[in-house]
Amino acid sequence: MIARPRAAGLVVCALALTLAGCGETGGEEPTGLSDATTTAPEGPATTPAGEPSEPPPGPTEHAFPEAGVTIVTPPPGGPAEEAALAAYVEFAREWRWSLAEVRLSEQLAALAVGPVIESVQRSLDYQVDNGIRYGGQMVITPVVEESSDALVVLGGCVDGSEVVLIDDGEERAPDGLDENPVIPMRVVVANDGHGWRVNENTLDEDASC
């Protein structure tokens, strides 16, 4: 894969250098949440009496084609998970737009803590220094691993199989993408009393999901 900072830089640099796409409207109020679609399991559920009942909720797809990302969220297990997942969707959209446009979205300051934003900026600096940008689409599929009233930990996968690297107008697959096109993620979203924000956004580009 393309060389990148390790440790704290892994938080965002992995995606910047392996999984990214193109966008046009970052830095604006995120769109797409109200247009999200929910996929329910096929076939009606039945009650003990054999009467059809409401099917359980399925995953919800939040598509942001202009930013090059789709986030497929699981059904929330309560208000805290619902708020944390909504905050992550907004963050992922602006984060992805930033990496695609090679400039920091103004919205990120309200969606993530300082160290996460600094990692995004380091990734952007790397792209500028190397004259590269990314096209294509990625799909992020988070799952809730831990949750409490003020903290939610997300695992899941990031699929970058449709991502391309653009260097001097030429497109190719990013280095290492053939080995691990789908990689694990770890995201921590916390409420510090002023709203839900991303406190950690880590990808393991050396593993497969």
Buried (B, 14 or more C-beta within 10 A) or exposed (E): BBEBBEEBBBBBBBBBBBBBBBBEBBBEEBEBBEEBEEEBEEEEEEEEEEEEEEEEEBBBBBBBEBBBBBBBBBBBEEEBBBBBBBBBBBBBBBBBBBBBBBBBBEBBEEBBBEEBBBBBBBBBBBBEEEEBBBBBBBBBBBBBEEBEEEBBBBBBBBBBBBBBBBEEEEEEBBEBBEEBBBBBBBBBBBBEEEEBBBBBBBBBBEEEB
